């Protein structure tokens, strides 16, 4: 399974923010849309990622207030990225190694979407459920060999 499979199911709605935008506005956008991350874009290119983790850390450092902080001052300016062709197992390893919950998906330098650890986990569970159903159907329809039916009747 590849990242493109997740994006196909997830849809293409993206929320972005500019580096110079106030952190308070970014947090409001995240709250209004019930999302955990915003892609930080500048001149049409990905320059960072802002997640609830960075927002909370910034507010705590500022004694519980947003103040006049800009997104640029708290964003992750080297986020993990992947491509639509990246295998899900590789994405899981990357996200686990960096404790990343969100990953922008790029085609060359164009933003194709964002996947979350939840999206990856759901895709894996759905894939396993499908595989389990196929295996159970295969076992249920297992062909009986000649003579085996007679032995079972005698038992």
TAURSUL-V434849 format. One record per helix or strand of 2 or more residues. SS is the DSSP state (H for helix, E for strand). FROM is the first residue (numbers start at 1). TO is the last residue. If there is no record, write none. Layout:
{{SS:FROM:TO} {SS:FROM:TO}}
//
This chain:
{{H:3:10} {E:16:17} {H:23:33} {E:37:42} {E:45:51} {H:52:61} {H:71:73} {E:81:82} {H:88:98} {E:102:107} {E:110:116} {H:117:140} {H:148:154}}
//
